Amino acid sequence: MVARMSDDSLPEEWITLRGWLSDDLESGAQRCGFMRRSTGRVDAEMWLRLILMHVAGGLSLKQTVLRAAELEWCELSHVALFKRLRVAHDWLTDLCGGLLEWQRQRIDEPHVWPEGWKVRLIDATDVQEPGSTGTSWRIHYSLSMPSMVCDHYELTDGKGGEKFGRFNFSKGEFVVVDRGYSHRAGVAHVIDSEANALVRWNPASFPLEDSKGNADDMLRWLRKLPKTAPGEKNVLFRHDGRIYPMRLCAVRKSRLATETARKKAREKAKKKGNEIQPETLEYAEYVMVLCSADWRLVSMGAALNLYRGRWQVELVFKRLKSLLQAGHVPKESDASARAWMQAKILSALLIERTLWEGEFLSPWGHGFGRGRASEPLAIVY
């Protein structure tokens, strides 16, 4: 059976999704090594549909090829589909890159927030393979606000650390991250790019000095904070012979939040076989955020409130793992696991594009002239 899909046989939903991808899937698949040549039996578009049916649809390999046969798309074995999936990583990455480029153009158009800055929330999440000894994978993710779309991602193995060096920054951006990115080299990279950093401070990995260059006792200052009002202190750090001024904005946690944080700290220390330090338990009483922007541009309260928005990227991870079931990789080899993860990310980007398009619903139920960012609007009088 020749498995080429004409527009007449495609559901309307697939026609829409297909319009957001490369015009020439065949050439892209060959360029990325997914297909050596067009065989005439199963083309690139059909392979993509089968991969998405398996990964995004939650069907097993056997269920996928059975469904394809029932729909009279094509007839092939689940082993053949598995072999194609193993070599699909580069092609799926290329398709994701096209969607990301479109989203970056949309990000740059209307949204600037707050006070003239584009805000990016950056974080990483782990995905585990089957078995207690399975290799973990890590997705490094950048979410643009307030458009809530991904502007960059990177897939690494479980040893790929959280660091700013995985991302490029531009002048005026405001970058918000958790304590996993609390390192001098990374923050210096953000500031050197003329962007602004808002980082949850980790005292163990990020030594600070006071404005005079002396190693300061931050706990002594923190103890003076009132129970419900925040405070800020001018500090600095050194990296590669340069001095970087920062502001440390802090606020006391509630009693319940403090107890929860101390419990997590004790469990983490126990898991690593370490004895928890009294300073660690005391630091757990505060939320401490380092801000590189001048107070005249971002007030202390605005910096702390802006950091609260970092939770949005955590919600993206929760959706990715629950709705797309990307929290557990059902593959045993590195090649198939990487391809599976890229297919999940492609599915997530297609969902984001669908949500964006949904902001402009039309009474006829489909879009036209919006499939490519470069297409102009045609007005006929």
C-alpha positions in Angstrom: 0.0 0.0 0.0 1.3 3.4 -0.9 1.1 5.5 2.3 0.9 9.1 0.9 -1.7 11.3 2.5 -3.7 13.7 0.4 -5.6 16.6 1.8 -8.9 14.8 1.0 -8.1 12.0 3.4 -6.7 14.1 6.3 -8.7 15.3 9.2 -9.1 19.1 9.4 -7.1 19.1 12.7 -4.0 17.6 11.0 -4.3 20.0 8.1 -3.9 22.8 10.6 -1.0 21.3 12.4 0.7 20.4 9.1 0.5 24.0 8.0 2.7 25.0 11.0 5.5 22.7 9.9 8.0 22.8 7.1 6.6 22.8 3.6 9.0 20.1 2.5 9.1 17.5 5.2 10.7 15.0 2.8 13.8 17.1 2.2 14.1 17.9 5.9 13.9 14.2 6.8 16.5 13.3 4.3 18.8 16.2 5.4 18.6 15.1 9.0 19.3 11.4 8.2 15.8 10.1 9.1 15.3 9.0 5.5 18.0 8.3 2.9 15.5 8.9 0.0 11.8 8.9 -0.7 10.8 5.2 -0.9 7.3 5.7 -2.2 6.0 3.4 0.4 5.8 5.5 3.6 6.6 9.2 3.2 8.0 11.6 5.8 4.6 13.0 6.6 3.2 9.6 7.4 6.1 8.7 9.6 5.6 11.9 11.5 1.9 11.1 12.1 2.8 7.6 13.3 5.4 8.9 15.7 3.1 11.5 17.1 0.3 8.9 17.4 2.7 6.7 19.4 4.3 9.4 21.5 1.6 12.1 22.0 -1.3 9.7 21.6 0.0 7.3 24.2 -0.4 4.2 22.0 2.1 1.4 22.1 4.1 0.6 19.0 1.8 -2.4 18.2 -1.3 -0.3 18.8 0.0 2.4 16.6 0.6 0.3 13.5 -2.7 -1.5 14.1 -4.6 1.8 14.1 -2.7 2.9 11.0 -3.9 -0.2 9.2 -7.5 0.2 10.4 -7.4 3.8 9.0 -5.9 2.4 5.7 -2.9 4.7 6.1 -0.2 2.0 5.7 0.7 -1.5 6.7 4.0 -2.0 8.5 5.3 -3.8 11.6 5.9 -2.3 15.0 9.6 -3.2 14.7 9.8 -1.0 11.6 8.2 1.9 13.4 10.6 1.4 16.4 13.6 1.4 14.0 12.4 4.7 12.5 11.9 6.2 15.9 15.5 5.4 16.9 16.8 7.6 14.1 14.2 10.4 14.4 15.9 12.6 17.0 17.7 15.0 14.6 14.6 15.4 12.4 12.3 16.0 15.3 14.7 18.5 16.7 14.8 20.3 13.4 10.9 20.5 13.3 11.0 21.9 16.9 13.5 24.5 15.8 11.1 25.8 13.1 8.2 26.1 15.6 10.5 27.9 18.1 11.6 30.4 15.5 8.0 31.2 14.8 7.3 31.7 18.5 10.3 33.9 19.0 8.9 36.2 16.3 5.6 36.4 18.0 7.3 37.0 21.4 9.2 40.0 20.0 6.1 41.7 18.5 3.5 42.8 21.2 4.7 41.7 24.6 7.1 43.7 26.8 6.7 43.2 30.5 7.2 44.7 33.0 8.4 48.3 32.7 9.9 47.7 29.2 11.6 44.3 29.8 11.0 41.0 28.2 10.9 38.4 31.1 12.2 34.9 30.7 11.6 32.1 33.3 14.3 29.4 33.1 14.4 26.0 34.8 15.0 22.3 34.1 13.1 19.1 34.9 14.2 15.5 35.0 12.6 12.6 33.1 13.4 9.0 34.2 13.8 5.9 32.1 12.3 2.6 33.3 14.0 0.8 36.1 15.8 1.9 39.2 19.1 2.0 37.3 17.7 3.7 34.2 19.3 6.8 32.9 17.6 10.1 33.6 17.2 12.8 31.0 16.8 16.5 31.6 14.9 19.2 29.7 16.4 22.7 30.1 13.5 25.2 29.3 13.0 28.9 28.8 9.5 30.3 29.1 8.8 33.8 27.8 6.4 36.0 29.7 3.6 37.0 29.5 3.1 35.1 26.2 3.8 31.8 28.1 5.5 30.2 25.1 8.9 28.4 25.0 11.7 30.4 23.3 14.5 27.9 23.8 15.0 24.4 25.1 17.8 21.8 25.3 17.7 18.1 26.0 20.6 16.5 27.9 21.2 13.4 29.9 20.8 13.4 33.7 24.3 14.8 34.2 23.6 18.0 32.2 23.7 20.7 34.9 21.5 23.7 35.3 23.5 26.6 34.1 23.0 30.0 32.3 25.6 29.0 29.7 23.0 26.9 27.9 21.1 30.1 26.9 21.9 33.3 25.0 20.6 36.6 26.5 19.9 40.0 24.9 20.0 43.5 26.3 17.1 44.4 28.5 15.8 40.9 29.2 14.9 40.0 32.7 15.9 36.4 33.6 14.2 34.8 36.6 15.6 31.5 38.0 15.6 29.3 41.1 18.6 28.5 43.3 19.9 25.8 41.0 21.3 28.6 38.9 22.8 30.4 41.9 26.4 30.5 40.6 28.7 33.5 40.0 29.8 32.4 36.5 26.3 32.1 35.3 25.0 35.4 36.8 28.1 37.1 35.4 27.2 35.8 32.0 23.7 37.3 32.2 25.0 40.7 33.3 27.7 40.7 30.7 25.0 40.2 28.1 23.4 43.4 29.4 20.4 41.4 30.7 19.0 41.5 34.2 19.2 38.6 36.6 16.8 37.7 39.3 18.2 34.6 41.1 17.1 32.8 44.3 20.2 33.0 46.4 22.0 29.9 47.6 24.5 30.9 50.3 26.5 27.6 49.9 27.3 28.2 46.2 27.3 31.9 45.8 29.6 33.8 48.3 28.8 37.5 48.7 30.6 40.6 50.1 29.3 43.8 51.4 29.5 47.1 49.5 33.0 47.6 50.9 34.3 44.3 49.7 34.3 42.5 53.1 32.8 39.0 53.5 29.5 39.9 55.2 27.5 38.0 57.8 24.2 37.8 56.0 22.4 36.0 58.8 23.1 38.8 61.2 21.3 41.2 58.7 18.5 38.7 58.0 17.7 38.3 61.7 16.8 42.0 61.8 14.1 41.7 59.2 10.6 42.3 60.5 8.1 39.4 60.5 6.1 40.4 57.4 8.0 43.3 55.7 10.8 42.7 53.2 14.3 44.2 53.3 17.2 44.7 50.9 20.9 45.1 51.1 23.6 46.2 48.6 26.1 43.4 48.0 28.7 42.3 45.4 30.4 39.3 44.1 33.6 38.7 42.2 34.2 36.6 39.1 37.2 36.5 36.7 38.7 39.6 38.3 35.6 41.7 37.9 33.3 43.1 40.6 29.5 42.8 40.1 27.2 44.8 42.3 23.9 43.2 43.3 20.9 43.7 45.6 19.9 41.1 48.0 16.1 41.3 48.6 14.7 39.1 51.4 11.5 38.4 53.3 10.7 36.0 56.2 8.6 33.0 55.5 5.5 32.0 57.4 5.9 29.5 60.2 4.4 26.7 58.0 6.6 27.6 55.0 9.6 27.6 57.3 8.8 24.2 58.7 8.3 22.8 55.2 11.6 24.2 54.0 13.5 22.8 57.0 12.0 19.4 56.5 13.1 19.3 52.9 16.6 20.4 53.9 16.9 17.7 56.5 15.7 15.0 54.0 18.1 16.2 51.4 21.0 16.1 53.9 20.0 12.6 55.1 19.8 11.3 51.5 23.3 12.5 50.8 24.6 11.1 54.2 25.5 14.6 55.5 24.9 16.2 58.8 22.8 19.3 58.3 24.3 22.6 59.4 22.6 25.0 61.8 23.1 27.8 59.3 21.2 25.9 56.7 18.2 25.5 58.9 18.3 29.2 59.8 18.6 30.3 56.1 15.5 28.2 55.5 13.5 30.8 57.3 13.9 33.3 54.5 13.3 33.8 50.8 16.4 35.5 49.5 16.6 36.9 45.9 19.6 38.5 44.2 18.7 41.2 41.7 21.1 42.9 39.3 18.8 45.7 38.3 18.9 49.1 39.9 16.3 49.8 42.5 15.0 52.8 40.5 14.0 50.4 37.7 12.8 47.5 39.9 11.8 48.1 43.5 12.4 45.6 46.2 8.8 44.6 46.3 8.6 44.3 42.5 11.7 42.0 42.5 10.2 39.7 45.1 6.8 39.7 43.4 8.4 39.0 40.0 10.2 36.0 41.4 6.8 34.6 42.4 6.1 34.3 38.7 8.8 31.7 38.4 6.2 29.1 39.4 4.7 29.4 35.9 7.5 27.3 34.4 6.9 24.6 37.1 3.3 24.5 35.9 4.5 24.0 32.4 6.5 21.0 33.5 3.5 19.6 35.4 1.4 19.9 32.2 4.1 18.3 30.1 4.4 15.4 32.5 0.7 14.9 33.2 -1.1 15.7 30.0 1.7 14.5 27.6 2.9 11.8 30.0 6.5 12.9 29.6 7.6 12.0 33.1 8.7 8.5 32.3 10.5 7.4 29.2 9.3 4.0 28.0 12.4 3.3 26.0 15.5 1.3 26.8 18.1 2.7 24.4 19.6 6.2 24.3 18.6 6.7 20.7 15.0 5.8 21.1 14.7 7.7 24.4 16.1 10.9 22.9 13.7 10.6 19.9 10.8 9.9 22.2 11.6 13.0 24.3 12.0 15.2 21.1 8.6 14.0 19.9 7.1 14.9 23.3 8.6 18.4 23.0 7.3 18.7 19.4 3.8 17.8 20.7 4.1 20.5 23.4 5.2 23.1 20.9 2.3 22.2 18.6 -0.1 22.6 21.6 1.4 26.0 22.4 0.9 27.1 18.8 -2.7 25.8 19.0 -3.3 27.8 22.1 -1.8 30.9 20.5 -4.0 30.5 17.4 -7.0 30.0 19.7 -6.7 33.6 20.9 -8.0 34.6 17.4 -11.0 32.3 16.9 -12.9 32.8 13.7 -16.5 32.0 13.0 -15.6 29.7 10.1 -13.6 27.4 12.5 -10.2 27.4 10.8 -7.4 29.7 9.9 -6.1 31.0 6.6 -3.2 33.2 5.7 -1.7 32.5 9.2 0.2 29.3 8.5 3.5 31.1 7.9 4.7 34.1 9.8 5.9 35.7 6.5 2.5 35.7 4.8 1.0 39.2 4.5 -2.6 40.0 5.1 -4.5 40.6 1.8 -7.2 43.3 1.9 -9.4 43.6 -1.2 -11.6 46.6 -1.8 
